[in-house]
Amino acid sequence: MVENTYGRMARDLTRAGINMKKWDKPLNDKDSQIAAEWYGHYSTLAQWPKKRQELEEVQSLAEDWQRVDPLKLDFTVSVDNEEDGFWPPIFANIPVFQNTIPGLKTESASCRFIRGLAPFIVLSSPENMRTPPDSQTATQLPEYHPYLALRLRGVIHSIPAQPRLNSIPGWRRIIMVLYKPTSRHLIQVLEHAEQEYGDSFTTTITTQVTQNGTNHPQLAHVLNGVGAAGQQPDPAEIDAHLATHLRNKLLNNHLWRDGSRFDKDTVEEMEEKYRLSEYLDWNDIDYAYAYEGSILPGGKIMVGRWWRLAMNGEGHGLEWSDALGEVEDGDAMDLDEEVGTADGVQNGSGATHGHGSGIGPGRSRCKKLERGPFIFWC
């Protein structure tokens, strides 16, 4: 099976000089230092199969990925969530996190809170890894503009030494939510930064579309004639035009065009001035991924699993799924159970971190669940 994630990204990172590093100090549980810049990659597991044979044949949805670029985690660390609000209520209330993070509501110093950006990176050369292009043409943005990157929020806390016998100290658990803000939210933040407090596009857009269709002067330049006058435009068309409007705003401002001014601190300040962190809302999020794993002793490597989550997701992890390939009679977790395949079931392209595709026809899967492993190093 050809798999286009771990192997390719690891080789490209190595060529770019971004390698895993050895321990540089003794291991202990008291070391609270956390690196703020990490590079790494992820893959995606195929949906849980109903028969062992299918698991042996297809283990990853990444076999169809044409290209996968690694992620960079670039964040700030805080010891006071009450003051800084890095871990907002909408994430803190996810049951699997709410019930397993110690000391969130106490004076405990065991938790560290993180906030930042998680941009994809181009690996053409080591210089491109850390330095934005010196210039961009007037007609295009960088391939990965930092303002359009995934946002990152998370918690890090210590866990007991592992294993119980001959234990090794220095383990820490890391929880992150990587999410993509909606185009609407990103436009609002930019317009607030420009001191355009509602002139052309603010929180009233949804109400205006609902009440007036597209026949409204404040929406004309954004929606550009989507839908007939007075008619309800297609939501996908609205999203496409808002994305275009957002990119044009970045393109038409020479200070914003190349992205060099949009580091994590600048983006955080802009977003915080628009709306305090604690008021982050699911309506501001296009899609989100939960990351849960461990920072290994020595603090140089983190490994774990991720899954796609949503406000109305299922289970303790609010895991996102769709209606394709519903569970048939019997226990779908029993790999040895002989159940028939679902004829004609097909998955379309997934939204897995902006990459990925389905398992194709003729395979029986319980649900379309986006999940997989990750690894980052510093």
C-alpha positions as CSV (number, residue, x, y, z in Angstrom):
1,M,0.0,0.0,0.0
2,V,1.3,3.4,-0.9
3,E,0.9,5.9,2.0
4,N,1.8,9.5,1.5
5,T,2.0,11.0,4.9
6,Y,4.6,9.9,7.5
7,G,7.3,8.7,5.2
8,R,7.3,11.6,2.8
9,M,7.0,14.3,5.4
10,A,9.7,12.8,7.6
11,R,12.1,12.7,4.7
12,D,11.3,16.3,3.7
13,L,11.7,17.5,7.2
14,T,15.1,15.8,7.5
15,R,16.2,17.3,4.2
16,A,15.2,20.8,5.5
17,G,17.3,20.3,8.6
18,I,14.3,19.8,11.0
19,N,15.4,16.7,12.9
20,M,14.6,15.0,16.2
21,K,17.0,15.9,18.9
22,K,18.5,14.0,21.8
23,W,17.9,14.7,25.5
24,D,20.1,17.6,26.6
25,K,19.5,17.3,30.4
26,P,18.6,14.7,33.1
27,L,15.0,13.5,33.1
28,N,12.9,14.6,36.0
29,D,9.3,15.4,36.9
30,K,10.0,19.0,38.0
31,D,11.1,20.3,34.6
32,S,8.3,22.7,33.6
33,Q,10.0,24.1,30.5
34,I,8.0,23.7,27.3
35,A,9.2,24.4,23.8
36,A,7.0,26.8,21.9
37,E,7.8,25.7,18.3
38,W,7.3,22.2,17.0
39,Y,7.3,20.6,13.5
40,G,5.7,17.3,12.5
41,H,2.9,15.5,10.7
42,Y,-0.1,13.3,11.0
43,S,-1.8,10.5,9.1
44,T,-5.4,9.3,9.0
45,L,-6.8,5.9,9.8
46,A,-9.4,4.2,7.7
47,Q,-12.8,3.8,9.3
48,W,-13.1,0.9,11.7
49,P,-13.9,-2.1,9.5
50,K,-16.4,-4.9,10.1
51,K,-14.0,-7.7,9.1
52,R,-10.4,-8.5,9.9
53,Q,-9.5,-8.9,6.2
54,E,-10.5,-5.3,5.4
55,L,-8.3,-3.9,8.2
56,E,-5.4,-5.9,6.7
57,E,-6.0,-4.5,3.3
58,V,-6.7,-0.8,4.0
59,Q,-5.4,0.8,7.1
60,S,-5.2,4.4,6.1
61,L,-7.2,6.9,4.0
62,A,-3.9,8.6,3.2
63,E,-3.2,6.2,0.3
64,D,-5.1,8.6,-2.0
65,W,-3.5,11.8,-0.8
66,Q,-1.6,13.5,-3.6
67,R,0.3,15.8,-1.3
68,V,0.6,16.4,2.4
69,D,2.6,19.2,3.9
70,P,3.7,19.1,7.6
71,L,2.4,21.3,10.3
72,K,4.2,23.8,12.5
73,L,2.9,24.4,16.0
74,D,3.8,27.9,17.1
75,F,2.4,28.8,20.5
76,T,2.6,30.9,23.6
77,V,2.6,29.3,27.1
78,S,0.6,30.6,30.0
79,V,0.3,29.5,33.6
80,D,-2.9,31.5,34.4
81,N,-6.0,30.6,32.3
82,E,-8.2,32.9,34.5
83,E,-6.1,35.8,33.3
84,D,-5.2,34.9,29.8
85,G,-8.2,32.7,28.7
86,F,-6.1,30.4,26.5
87,W,-8.4,27.4,27.2
88,P,-11.9,28.7,26.4
89,P,-15.1,27.2,27.9
90,I,-16.3,25.6,24.6
91,F,-13.2,23.3,24.7
92,A,-13.0,23.0,28.5
93,N,-16.5,21.6,28.5
94,I,-15.8,18.8,26.0
95,P,-16.5,15.8,28.4
96,V,-13.4,13.8,27.6
97,F,-11.3,16.9,28.6
98,Q,-13.5,18.3,31.3
99,N,-13.3,15.0,33.3
100,T,-9.6,14.3,32.8
101,I,-7.6,17.6,33.2
102,P,-6.5,18.1,36.8
103,G,-6.4,21.4,38.6
104,L,-8.4,23.6,36.1
105,K,-10.5,25.0,38.8
106,T,-8.0,25.1,41.6
107,E,-4.8,27.0,42.4
108,S,-2.8,24.0,41.1
109,A,0.3,24.9,39.1
110,S,0.4,21.5,37.3
111,C,-1.3,22.9,34.1
112,R,0.2,25.0,31.4
113,F,-2.1,26.6,28.8
114,I,-1.1,27.2,25.1
115,R,-2.4,29.4,22.3
116,G,-1.1,30.0,18.9
117,L,-1.1,29.1,15.2
118,A,-0.7,25.7,13.4
119,P,0.2,26.6,9.8
120,F,1.1,24.2,7.1
121,I,4.6,24.7,5.8
122,V,6.4,24.4,2.4
123,L,9.5,22.4,2.5
124,S,11.3,23.6,-0.6
125,S,14.3,24.8,1.5
126,P,15.3,25.2,5.1
127,E,15.0,29.0,4.7
128,N,11.3,28.7,3.7
129,M,10.6,26.8,6.9
130,R,11.2,29.8,9.2
131,T,11.3,32.9,7.0
132,P,8.3,34.2,5.0
133,P,9.0,35.1,1.4
134,D,10.6,38.5,0.9
135,S,8.0,39.5,-1.5
136,Q,4.8,38.3,-3.2
137,T,3.3,39.4,-6.5
138,A,0.4,41.7,-6.4
139,T,-1.9,39.0,-7.7
140,Q,-1.5,36.1,-5.2
141,L,-1.0,35.3,-1.5
142,P,1.6,32.9,-0.2
143,E,0.6,29.3,-0.5
144,Y,0.0,29.2,3.3
145,H,-0.8,32.7,4.6
146,P,-0.4,32.7,8.4
147,Y,-3.7,34.6,8.9
148,L,-5.5,31.7,7.2
149,A,-3.8,29.1,9.3
150,L,-5.4,26.8,11.9
151,R,-5.7,28.3,15.4
152,L,-4.4,26.3,18.3
153,R,-5.6,26.1,22.0
154,G,-4.5,23.6,24.5
155,V,-3.5,22.3,27.9
156,I,-0.3,20.5,29.1
157,H,-0.1,18.8,32.5
158,S,2.3,16.3,34.1
159,I,1.4,12.6,34.5
160,P,3.0,9.9,36.7
161,A,6.3,8.3,35.8
162,Q,5.9,5.3,33.4
163,P,6.0,2.3,33.7
164,R,5.3,1.4,37.3
165,L,8.4,-0.8,37.6
166,N,11.8,0.8,36.7
167,S,9.8,4.0,36.0
168,I,11.0,6.9,33.8
169,P,10.1,10.4,35.0
170,G,9.2,13.4,32.9
171,W,6.0,12.5,31.1
172,R,3.4,15.1,30.3
173,R,0.0,14.9,28.6
174,I,-0.9,17.4,25.9
175,I,-4.4,18.3,24.8
176,M,-5.0,20.6,21.8
177,V,-7.8,21.8,19.7
178,L,-6.7,22.9,16.2
179,Y,-9.5,24.8,14.5
180,K,-10.2,26.8,11.4
181,P,-12.1,30.0,12.0
182,T,-14.9,30.8,9.6
183,S,-14.3,33.3,6.8
184,R,-17.0,35.5,8.4
185,H,-15.1,35.6,11.7
186,L,-11.7,36.3,10.0
187,I,-13.3,39.2,8.0
188,Q,-14.8,40.6,11.2
189,V,-11.4,40.5,12.9
190,L,-9.7,42.3,10.0
191,E,-12.4,44.9,9.7
192,H,-12.2,45.6,13.4
193,A,-8.4,46.0,13.1
194,E,-9.0,48.5,10.3
195,Q,-11.5,50.3,12.6
196,E,-14.3,49.4,10.2
197,Y,-16.8,48.8,13.0
198,G,-19.6,47.3,10.9
199,D,-19.4,49.5,7.7
200,S,-19.5,46.7,5.2
201,F,-19.6,43.3,6.9
202,T,-20.3,42.4,10.5
203,T,-22.4,40.0,12.6
204,T,-25.6,41.3,10.9
205,I,-24.9,39.5,7.6
206,T,-26.7,36.3,8.5
207,T,-29.8,38.3,9.6
208,Q,-29.7,40.4,6.5
209,V,-29.5,37.4,4.2
210,T,-32.3,35.7,6.0
211,Q,-34.6,38.7,5.9
212,N,-33.7,40.2,2.5
213,G,-32.0,37.5,0.5
214,T,-29.2,39.0,-1.6
215,N,-31.1,42.3,-2.2
216,H,-29.3,44.3,0.3
217,P,-26.8,47.1,-0.5
218,Q,-24.3,46.1,2.3
219,L,-24.0,42.6,1.0
220,A,-23.7,43.5,-2.7
221,H,-19.9,43.9,-2.8
222,V,-19.3,40.8,-0.7
223,L,-21.8,38.3,-2.3
224,N,-21.2,39.8,-5.8
225,G,-24.7,39.0,-7.1
226,V,-24.9,35.4,-5.7
227,G,-28.5,34.3,-6.1
228,A,-31.4,36.2,-7.6
229,A,-32.5,39.5,-6.0
230,G,-34.7,38.7,-2.9
231,Q,-33.9,35.0,-3.1
232,Q,-32.0,32.9,-0.5
233,P,-28.5,32.2,-1.9
234,D,-27.0,28.7,-1.6
235,P,-24.9,28.5,1.6
236,A,-22.0,27.0,-0.3
237,E,-22.0,30.0,-2.7
238,I,-22.0,32.4,0.2
239,D,-19.1,30.6,1.8
240,A,-17.1,30.7,-1.4
241,H,-17.7,34.4,-1.9
242,L,-16.8,35.2,1.7
243,A,-13.6,33.3,1.3
244,T,-12.8,35.2,-1.9
245,H,-13.7,38.5,-0.1
246,L,-11.3,37.6,2.7
247,R,-8.4,36.7,0.4
248,N,-9.0,40.0,-1.5
249,K,-8.8,42.0,1.7
250,L,-5.4,40.4,2.5
251,L,-4.2,40.8,-1.1
252,N,-5.2,44.5,-1.4
253,N,-3.4,45.6,1.8
254,H,0.3,45.7,1.1
255,L,1.1,45.3,4.8
256,W,-0.9,42.1,5.0
257,R,-0.1,40.5,1.6
258,D,3.0,38.5,2.2
259,G,2.0,37.4,5.7
260,S,5.2,38.5,7.3
261,R,3.4,40.7,9.8
262,F,1.0,38.0,11.0
263,D,3.0,36.1,13.6
264,K,1.2,34.4,16.5
265,D,1.4,37.4,18.8
266,T,-0.1,39.8,16.2
267,V,-2.9,37.5,15.3
268,E,-3.7,36.9,19.0
269,E,-3.8,40.6,19.7
270,M,-6.1,41.3,16.8
271,E,-8.5,38.5,17.8
272,E,-8.4,39.5,21.5
273,K,-9.2,43.1,20.7
274,Y,-12.2,41.9,18.6
275,R,-13.5,39.5,21.2
276,L,-12.0,38.1,24.4
277,S,-10.8,34.5,24.3
278,E,-13.3,33.2,26.8
279,Y,-16.1,34.1,24.4
280,L,-14.9,32.0,21.5
281,D,-18.0,30.3,20.0
282,W,-18.6,27.3,17.9
283,N,-20.4,29.6,15.4
284,D,-16.9,31.1,14.7
285,I,-15.4,27.8,13.8
286,D,-15.5,26.1,10.4
287,Y,-14.0,22.8,11.5
288,A,-11.9,21.6,14.4
289,Y,-9.7,18.7,15.4
290,A,-8.9,17.4,18.9
291,Y,-5.3,16.3,19.6
292,E,-4.5,14.2,22.7
293,G,-1.1,12.7,23.4
294,S,2.1,12.7,25.4
295,I,5.2,14.8,25.5
296,L,7.9,12.2,26.0
297,P,10.5,12.5,28.7
298,G,13.1,15.0,27.6
299,G,10.5,17.3,26.1
300,K,11.6,16.9,22.5
301,I,8.9,14.7,21.0
302,M,5.1,14.5,21.3
303,V,3.0,11.7,19.9
304,G,-0.7,10.8,20.1
305,R,-4.0,10.7,18.3
306,W,-6.3,13.2,16.8
307,W,-10.0,13.1,15.8
308,R,-12.4,15.5,14.2
309,L,-14.8,17.1,16.6
310,A,-17.9,19.2,16.4
311,M,-20.4,21.0,18.7
312,N,-23.0,18.3,18.1
313,G,-20.5,15.5,17.9
314,E,-21.0,12.0,19.4
315,G,-19.7,10.6,22.7
316,H,-17.4,12.1,25.3
317,G,-15.0,13.4,22.6
318,L,-17.8,15.1,20.6
319,E,-16.5,13.1,17.6
320,W,-17.8,14.2,14.2
321,S,-19.3,11.6,11.8
322,D,-21.7,11.5,8.9
323,A,-24.5,9.2,8.0
324,L,-22.6,7.1,5.5
325,G,-22.0,3.4,6.3
326,E,-24.2,3.1,9.3
327,V,-23.7,0.1,11.6
328,E,-25.6,-2.9,10.5
329,D,-27.0,-5.7,12.8
330,G,-24.4,-7.0,15.1
331,D,-21.4,-5.7,16.9
332,A,-19.3,-3.7,14.5
333,M,-16.3,-3.8,16.8
334,D,-16.1,-7.5,16.5
335,L,-13.5,-8.0,13.7
336,D,-14.3,-11.7,13.4
337,E,-18.0,-11.3,12.9
338,E,-19.1,-12.1,9.4
339,V,-21.5,-9.4,8.2
340,G,-22.3,-8.4,4.6
341,T,-20.7,-5.4,2.9
342,A,-22.8,-2.3,2.1
343,D,-23.3,-2.3,-1.6
344,G,-22.5,0.9,-3.3
345,V,-21.4,2.8,-0.2
346,Q,-19.0,5.6,-1.2
347,N,-17.2,8.2,0.7
348,G,-16.4,11.5,-1.0
349,S,-13.4,13.7,-0.3
350,G,-12.9,14.3,3.4
351,A,-11.9,17.5,5.1
352,T,-9.1,15.9,7.0
353,H,-6.8,18.8,7.7
354,G,-7.6,20.0,4.2
355,H,-6.5,16.7,2.7
356,G,-7.8,13.2,2.2
357,S,-10.3,11.2,0.4
358,G,-12.7,8.3,1.0
359,I,-12.3,4.6,1.0
360,G,-14.2,4.1,-2.2
361,P,-17.0,1.8,-3.1
362,G,-17.6,-1.7,-1.9
363,R,-16.0,-1.5,1.6
364,S,-18.1,-1.8,4.7
365,R,-17.3,0.7,7.4
366,C,-19.2,1.6,10.5
367,K,-19.2,5.4,10.1
368,K,-17.1,8.1,8.4
369,L,-14.9,9.1,11.3
370,E,-11.8,11.3,10.8
371,R,-9.1,10.2,13.1
372,G,-5.4,9.2,13.2
373,P,-2.0,9.4,14.8
374,F,0.4,12.4,15.0
375,I,4.0,13.1,15.9
376,F,5.8,16.5,16.4
377,W,9.3,17.3,17.5
378,C,11.2,20.4,18.5
